Amino acid sequence: MKKIITLMAFILLGVASFAAKFEKPILLTSVGQSADVQMVKILLKRAKIDSTFNKLITAEELTDSKTLILAIGGSSKGLGAAGIKVEDEIERSKKLIEAAKAKGMKVVGLHIGGEARRGNLSDKFVNVAAPECEELIVVDSGNKDGLFDTIAQENNIELILVPKITAAVEPLQEAFN
């Protein structure tokens, strides 16, 4: 209903094109070091959205990007391969998000691992990153317990649920094109 009303407003105002919700350049990183970040890279490529990728970027390394995309999902294997403790990744993520917001960057979160990427480890990262996002794109099965619904409602975040990973391409296109 909201999109229909918005479309009618644009038609009535005579606006010929829709503006993207989020600006480029885009920086993509991982929060939790899961392999899902690689899938988000592919989704962005399919959506024809250019981005810079740095899975371990720190707050001090932020440059002139306008939007920070967070691939949210914890992986003990990914953390181990990167030589990072859970607490250190949480701290990096908090500082990164804080620095991005201080620079005026918008933050978009994706949780595309579904139910398999939920659990105690991933939820630590979800609870750190998701409340700080302006928009969340989540695969339905990752929200069976309603955690993302709750976070979105409590923090006034747009939540877009998609039935499968590949369905995330369209909301990405709408957000950036």
N, C-alpha and C positions, 0 to 999 in steps of 0.2 A: 504494500500500500504506500509506504514511504517513497519508493522509487517512482511510482505512478504520479504522486503529488509533485515530486521534484520535476519530473518530465513535463507535467502540465505547466508548472511555473516557468520553465525554460521556454516552452512554446508561447505562453502568454506574453513573456517579456521579449520574445523575438530573438532569443539567443540561439545562434546557429550551432554551437558546439559545446560540449561539456568539458569542463576543466578537470584535469587529473586531481585526485585527492592529495597525492604525494608528489614531491618534486625529485628530480634527478639532479646530480649524481647520487647513486645508491651504493651503500656499503653493506655487504652481507657477511655475517659472522655466525658462529655457533655459540649457543649457551648450553653447555653440558657435553659438548664434544661428541655428539652422536653422528652417525653416518648420514642422518637426515639432511644435514647441511648440503651434502653433495646432490641430493634429490632436489633441494630448493634451487640450487644452481641450474639444474636441468629445467625445472619449471620456469625459471626466469628466462632461460634461453628459448624455450618453446613459446613464451609470451612475447618474445622479441624485446626484452627489457635488459639493457646493459647494466652491469653492476661490477663493482670491485669486490673481490673475495679475500678475506683474511680471517681464518678461523680462530686465530689467537690474538687479534688486535687488542691493544690496550688503550685506555683513556688518553694517554699521552700521545698516541700515534694517530688520533683522529685528525683528519684534514678538512677539506671543504665539502664533504658530502652533505646532502640535504636530508636524506632519509637513511635510517639504519634498519636493516632487516635482520631479525633474530630468528634463527632456526633453533627452536627450543626442544630439547630432549637430551636426557642424560644417558651416558654410556660408560660403564666402568672400563670396557675395552678401549674406547676412544680416549678417555682420561688417562688410562695407563700408558697408551701409545704416545700421548703427548707429554707424559711425565708430570701430570698435574693432579694435585689432591682436590677432592670435591670442594673443600673449604676455599681453596685458592681460586677455583673456577667461579664459585659463587661471588667471591670478592671482586674478581676481574669483571664479572658481569655487572655487578652493582655500580662499580666505578665507571665502567664504559657507558652504561645507560645514563648515569648522572652527568657525565661529561657531554654526552650527545645532546641531552636536553638543555644543558647550559649553553651550548653552541646554537640552539634553536633547531636542532634536527628533530624530525618526526621519527617515531619508532613503530615498526610493524612487526608483529610476531607471527610465526608459523609453527604450528605443531602438527606435523603431517605423519608421524609414526603410528598414529592410531592407538588402539588398546595395547599393542605390543610395546609401545614406547612410554607407557605410563607405569607408575609404581613409585616406591619410596624415593629412589634416586632421581628419576625424572621430575617428580613432583616438587622436589627441592628447587629445581631450576624454573619450573613453571611458576611457582609462587614468588620467585624473585623477579622474573622478567615479565610475565603476562600482565600484572597490574600496571606496568609502566608503558604499555603499548597504546597507541591511538586506535589500532585495528588489529584484530586477531583472526587468522584464517586457520581453521582447525578441522581435521578429518573427524567426522561424526563419531567413529568408534573410540576416539581418544577423549570423548566427552560423555561417556555413558553414565558416569557418576555426577555429571552436572558441574564439575569444578570450573570449567571455562565459562559456563552460564553465570555462575556465582561471581567470578572475578569480573566478568564484563558488566554485570548489573551493578556491582558495588563500586566500580571505577568508571562508569559511563564510557565503556569501550564498545566500539562496533565489533560484533562477533559474527563471523561468516563461517557457517558450518558447511562442509562439502562432503559428499558421500564417499569419495575416494581421492587419492593423491592427485591424479591427473586433473580432477575437477578444480584444483586450485589455480589453474592457469587463467581462467576467466576472471575471478576476482582480482588477480594480480594485474591483468590487463586493464580492468576498470579503475584500479587504484593508481596506475602510472601512465596510462595513455589517454 
